Amino acid sequence: MMKTGLFVGTFDPFTIGHQSVVERVLPLFDRLVIGVGRNEAKHPEATAEERVAAINRLYAGDERVVVVAYDGLTVDLAQRYEARFVVKGVRSVRDFEYEREQADLNRMLSGLETLLVMAEPGLASVSSTAVRELRKLGRDVSQLLPKVDE
């Protein structure tokens, strides 16, 4: 039986912090599904399809990584891909409290377990929100985004 993990988020954009989480958890799974959430309440800059394409470019050639856009509940996506674990990155106490609540609900709804992965110390301040705000102010954010080999 294939061991599948699920890494979900809006990923608008996918940052070096997200990349760090993926690289650190990939050895734990046979397959990692990256679920790109469609959450219009967050007013994303890029469409879900654009975000999926960008992440796919980053992991091109790695058969363990599957990137999909999704609506609805994480537990439903996990069931669709037979994932028993959801992975979430945690940068702060605030992230921890939010993710703990989500983990409790996911476990209650479906038995889905959550693995909280602490941000590397140098990446704890990197967030999609910060990247978007810096871009709006005309700053170069390339150091906060993964480098895609082309």
Secondary structure as GFF3:
##gff-version 3
##sequence-region A 1 150
A	DSSP	beta_strand	4	9	.	.	.	ID=ss1
A	DSSP	alpha_helix	16	25	.	.	.	ID=ss2
A	DSSP	three_ten_helix	26	28	.	.	.	ID=ss3
A	DSSP	beta_strand	31	37	.	.	.	ID=ss4
A	DSSP	three_ten_helix	40	42	.	.	.	ID=ss5
A	DSSP	alpha_helix	48	58	.	.	.	ID=ss6
A	DSSP	beta_strand	65	70	.	.	.	ID=ss7
A	DSSP	alpha_helix	74	80	.	.	.	ID=ss8
A	DSSP	beta_strand	85	90	.	.	.	ID=ss9
A	DSSP	alpha_helix	93	110	.	.	.	ID=ss10
A	DSSP	beta_strand	113	118	.	.	.	ID=ss11
A	DSSP	three_ten_helix	121	123	.	.	.	ID=ss12
A	DSSP	alpha_helix	128	136	.	.	.	ID=ss13
A	DSSP	three_ten_helix	142	144	.	.	.	ID=ss14
###
